[in-house]
Amino acid sequence: MKKILVTGSSGYLGSVLLNYLTERGYDCTGYDTYFFRDTLLYPAYADKTKLLDARDITEKDLEGFDVVVHFAGISNDPVGKLDPARVYDPTRAYAKAIATMCKKLGIRFIFASSCSIYGLGKESLLTEESEVFPQTGYSLNKLQVEQDLRSLADKDFSPIALRFATVFGPSPRIRFDVVINMLTGMAVADKMIVLNSDGKAWRPNLHILDVCKSIRCSIDFDYKGGELLVMNVGSDENNLQIIEIAKIIQRAVPGCELKFLNENPELDKEGLIRDRKVQGADTRTYKVSFEKIQQTLPGFVQCDWSVEKGVIDLAGKLQEAGLTREIFKKRGFYRLQQLEYLYESGFISDDLIWISNKPNA
Ligand SMILES: NC(=O)c1ccc[n+]([C@@H]2O[C@H](COP(=O)([O-])OP(=O)(O)OC[C@H]3O[C@@H](n4cnc5c(N)ncnc54)[C@H](O)[C@@H]3O)[C@@H](O)[C@H]2O)c1
């Protein structure tokens, strides 16, 4: 049985991945610093996550694992009142430190990168070889970690970077700051979708269970190329304009209205929809090619989830979970709000280390 370690295992993706892998016969452990542990949409799956900051991981904590899936990081973008360098530099440093230890110990390293590093796409369909234009601290950080992994790679260390499209779909620790989850959440809780733009920007989208599938296939792939293997994860059919996504959601949640924030500013009193809070609502617009993963990653074949199928499923799960406006607006479902709260309340430092009230393991 393969032993897998997931860092950042109590986040949006990790909370689903550990269960997914465990159900498929992998022995899965997680480390997390628990910034988002306690806000749950529905009960979390039982898993073997331990409280451990990725900065404090030592060789001893890695011994015995076959694969490390590196999720730990700060994914909200922008960082609001926090200083991007204080937030992102440590995440680059610990990704490199953990990868270096994996290299020494002969452990496969799989990194959660992001299609957002393409930024403003100049080509019609962006491939792994296209030039990248990271627009934000988050995207730049992903690129820098990829560069570090590229320089660490050699004949005995062949890391994999999966550039995920923007993920959507249910998780006990769902995020409502990503575009499809946010718009579907609004539709279910308020019977109304409010767009903060004209909706013309293109985005690649990826269902959370297809993230899990790509990781399972990467774990099983005996890749020994001696260099960093970079693959976009998503599907061409899920490259959609935000307005198209809104229409798909309208079909999945009958009776839901579509409105534009510039015509109705009073609809966003809490500022949740404005750019500051929402990862999916900025100037990025790009379409991505997903041919390479289909040709390279054994067993992946293609994504199983279209946006349409995923939205119907998500809307059903949100209804089942009894999503109300009050639950939809809970701080813990929004990365930036939660981190700003922990920082401004004195629980964490400006480089996101627990100062007081450290959660129990
Ligand atoms: N969700 C997406 O759309 C998406 C897309 C592309 C890439 N990714 C990447 O995938 C990874 C997982 O994403 P997610 O959506 O689950 O993010 P998330 O923010 O929900 O979860 C990240 C987890 O990492 C933990 N963490 C943060 N700093 C840590 C540290 N120093 N030590 C230990 N744990 C720490 C947090 O407590 C949190 O539980 C991230 O690296 C993210 O950038 C996500």
PDBQT file of the ligand as one rigid body, heavy atoms in Angstrom, charges set to zero:
ROOT
HETATM    1  N1  LIG A 401      -8.617  25.733  -5.370  1.00  0.00    +0.000 N 
HETATM    2  C1  LIG A 401      -8.139  26.080  -6.557  1.00  0.00    +0.000 C 
HETATM    3  O1  LIG A 401      -8.861  26.568  -7.442  1.00  0.00    +0.000 OA
HETATM    4  C2  LIG A 401      -6.679  25.847  -6.871  1.00  0.00    +0.000 A 
HETATM    5  C3  LIG A 401      -6.239  26.024  -8.194  1.00  0.00    +0.000 A 
HETATM    6  C4  LIG A 401      -4.902  25.857  -8.475  1.00  0.00    +0.000 A 
HETATM    7  C5  LIG A 401      -4.019  25.503  -7.460  1.00  0.00    +0.000 A 
HETATM    8  N2  LIG A 401      -4.470  25.350  -6.182  1.00  0.00    +0.000 N 
HETATM    9  C6  LIG A 401      -3.485  25.019  -5.155  1.00  0.00    +0.000 C 
HETATM   10  O2  LIG A 401      -3.801  23.801  -4.517  1.00  0.00    +0.000 OA
HETATM   11  C7  LIG A 401      -3.424  23.859  -3.132  1.00  0.00    +0.000 C 
HETATM   12  C8  LIG A 401      -4.637  23.554  -2.272  1.00  0.00    +0.000 C 
HETATM   13  O3  LIG A 401      -5.649  24.507  -2.579  1.00  0.00    +0.000 OA
HETATM   14  P1  LIG A 401      -6.911  24.726  -1.667  1.00  0.00    +0.000 P 
HETATM   15  O4  LIG A 401      -7.939  25.319  -2.565  1.00  0.00    +0.000 OA
HETATM   16  O5  LIG A 401      -7.231  23.488  -0.898  1.00  0.00    +0.000 OA
HETATM   17  O6  LIG A 401      -6.359  25.861  -0.684  1.00  0.00    +0.000 OA
HETATM   18  P2  LIG A 401      -6.838  26.189   0.815  1.00  0.00    +0.000 P 
HETATM   19  O7  LIG A 401      -6.392  27.571   1.096  1.00  0.00    +0.000 OA
HETATM   20  O8  LIG A 401      -8.262  25.845   0.987  1.00  0.00    +0.000 OA
HETATM   21  O9  LIG A 401      -5.994  25.162   1.696  1.00  0.00    +0.000 OA
HETATM   22  C9  LIG A 401      -4.638  25.310   1.950  1.00  0.00    +0.000 C 
HETATM   23  C10 LIG A 401      -4.339  24.634   3.272  1.00  0.00    +0.000 C 
HETATM   24  O10 LIG A 401      -2.963  24.833   3.563  1.00  0.00    +0.000 OA
HETATM   25  C11 LIG A 401      -2.841  25.106   4.931  1.00  0.00    +0.000 C 
HETATM   26  N3  LIG A 401      -1.610  25.852   5.149  1.00  0.00    +0.000 N 
HETATM   27  C12 LIG A 401      -1.322  27.133   4.818  1.00  0.00    +0.000 A 
HETATM   28  N4  LIG A 401      -0.087  27.453   5.207  1.00  0.00    +0.000 NA
HETATM   29  C13 LIG A 401       0.424  26.335   5.804  1.00  0.00    +0.000 A 
HETATM   30  C14 LIG A 401       1.652  26.039   6.436  1.00  0.00    +0.000 A 
HETATM   31  N5  LIG A 401       2.624  26.954   6.554  1.00  0.00    +0.000 N 
HETATM   32  N6  LIG A 401       1.830  24.805   6.947  1.00  0.00    +0.000 NA
HETATM   33  C15 LIG A 401       0.849  23.857   6.860  1.00  0.00    +0.000 A 
HETATM   34  N7  LIG A 401      -0.346  24.088   6.290  1.00  0.00    +0.000 NA
HETATM   35  C16 LIG A 401      -0.542  25.311   5.767  1.00  0.00    +0.000 A 
HETATM   36  C17 LIG A 401      -4.079  25.911   5.306  1.00  0.00    +0.000 C 
HETATM   37  O11 LIG A 401      -4.363  25.826   6.684  1.00  0.00    +0.000 OA
HETATM   38  C18 LIG A 401      -5.139  25.233   4.441  1.00  0.00    +0.000 C 
HETATM   39  O12 LIG A 401      -5.788  24.211   5.158  1.00  0.00    +0.000 OA
HETATM   40  C19 LIG A 401      -2.887  25.249  -2.896  1.00  0.00    +0.000 C 
HETATM   41  O13 LIG A 401      -1.488  25.236  -2.992  1.00  0.00    +0.000 OA
HETATM   42  C20 LIG A 401      -3.480  26.039  -4.043  1.00  0.00    +0.000 C 
HETATM   43  O14 LIG A 401      -2.720  27.182  -4.364  1.00  0.00    +0.000 OA
HETATM   44  C21 LIG A 401      -5.766  25.495  -5.873  1.00  0.00    +0.000 A 
ENDROOT
TORSDOF 0
